[in-house]
């Protein structure tokens, strides 16, 4: 494998800042652009694991900018097993919802692993997701338009929640060493594959 040493170091640095203790769930986000933008925000803020509760999904390259290549993406047909699986791993799960008792990004508990679930653009999170979750979280709004595009809401929430989680654990990232090494191996293989493909196209 001939990935440059400086590139390998950059990948390692990114993995050192990755959070395994903040997870995102996208439930029935129907517009491809929105789901793709959520993936991009996850990668930008160092969220490593994303769960998609949806049918077939193909990222929009313009929206993701290739971010899906650096994420651990899991797919589910229904939401309850997804939530129950995360709870069994020690996560609290919160739905992004405008309920009266919803946390803000500043009050959301981050003393243990946390998952945030984003629902459909049209109907929000499902009743099934609400029933299975530990609570709700929303972005405070001060204007007359009391709603945000789901991908914008995800970016607003994830930026603050990831930073607060890093403050709580006292370091930049907490991805388990085995997961870091597995991700690095996968990334390096992808880098080499891309290099070989580029070489083939230019010869």
N, C-alpha and C positions, 0 to 999 in steps of 0.2 A: 504494500500500500504506500502511495506516495503523496499523502496529504502533507502540506507544508507544516513544519513545527509551529510557526506562529498561528496558523489556523487551528491546529489542535489545541494550543494554549487558549485561544479565544473561546473554543467550544467548552473547554474545562471551566473557564471563568464563568461562562453563562450557567453551567450546571451547578457551580458553587453557589450561585444566587437563586437557584430554583427552589420553590416551595412545594413540598409534598403535602403540606398540612393545610393548604387552601385549594379547594377543588371547585370547579364550575360545572353546572348542569344546565343544558339548554333543552327545554321541553317543548317540542312541537313548534319551534321557531320556523315558520313556513317560508319566509323570504330568504332565498339563498344568500343574498348580499348581507342580511342582518346576521345570520348564523356565522358567516365567514368573518364579519367584523368582530364578533364576539371572540372567535378563535384568535384573531390578531391581537386583541386586547389582552387575552390570557397570556399569550407568548410575551408580549411587551412587558407585562408586569410580573413575569416569572412564575406564573401558574403552570405547573407541569401536566396536570391531569384534567381532562375534560370529558364529560359524559354527554352524549347526544341521545335524547329520547325522541326518535324520529324514524321515518322510513329511510329510503335511499337519500343520500346527501352527497353532493360533490361540491367542494369549496369553490368559491368564485375567486379566481386568481387576482383580480384587481383589488378585491377587498381584503384578502388574507395576506397578500404579498409573500406567499410561501410560508406563512407562519405555521400552517398545519404540519409541515415537515419536522418541526421541533417539539411537537406536543404528543403526549400519550393520550390517544383518543379511544374511548370505549363507547360502544353503541348498545342501546337497549330498545326493546319493543314497547315496554310499559314503564311507568315511572316508579311505582311502588318498590319493585325489586331493586332498582337502582338506589333509592333512598335507604332501604333496609340494609343493603350491602355496605353502604358508607357508614351507617350508624354502627353496624357490627365491627367496623374498623376504628370506632372511636370518634367519628365526626358528628358534630351538630349540623343539622341541615336547616337552612332558612330559605324561604321563598321570597322573591322580589315582588312585593305586593303593597298596595296602598291601604293597608288596614290601619285601624285606629291605634292599635297597640304595636305597630311595627317599630323595630329598631332603626336608627340611622347608621350610616357607616361609622360614626364616632362612638355609638353605644353598643354596637353589635359585640357580643362576647367573643373574644379571640384568645381566651386562655387555654383552649384546646382546639384540635383541628376543626375547620369549618368549611362547609360547602354551601354555595349560593346557587339557587335554582332560578332560572329566568324562563318565563312562559311565552306563549304565543303573542305576536304583535296585536292580534285582534281581540282575544279573549283573556289574555293574561295566563296565570298559572291555573291548572285544573284543580277542581275540588279534591281529587285524589291526592295531588301533591300537597295541598294545604293540610289535609288530614294526616299525612305521614310525616310532615315536617315538624321541627321544634319551634318554629316561629316565623316571623316575617321581618324583612328589612326593606327600606325604601330610601330614595334620595330626597332630602327635603327640598321643596320647591316654594318659591316666593312670588311667582308670577300668576297670571290669570290662566295660562295653559298648564293644567296640572297633570301633565303626562310627558314622558320622554320616549323617543325611539328606544326599542329594547337594547340595541347595541350601544347606544349612548349611555343608557342607564347602567349597563354592564361595565362600561369603562369607568364611569364615575364611582361605582361601588367597589370595583376590584382594585382600583388604584389605592384607595384609602384602607381597605381591609387588608391588602397584602402588606402595606407599610406598617400598619398597626400590629399585624402578626409578627413581622420581623422584629419590631420593638419588643414584643412580648417574649420571644424566644432568645433575644439578644444576639442575633446573628443574621447574615444576609439571606441564608437559605437553610433548608433542613431536609433536602431530599436524601433518602437513605443511601449509603455508599453503594450498595448493590444495584440500586436503581440508577444511580449516577453512571456507574460503569456500563450497565446495560444500554443506557441511552447514548453514551459516548460511542460505544461499539456500533450501534445502529446509525448514528449520525456520520461516523467515519466511513462506514460502508456506503451510505448514500452519497457522501462527498466524492468518494472514489468512482462510484457509478456515474455521477454527473460529469466528472473529469474525463472519464473514458468516452462518454457520449459526446462531449464537446470535441475531444480529439478526433473522434470518428467523423464528425461533421466538418472539420476543418482540414482533413487530409484527402 
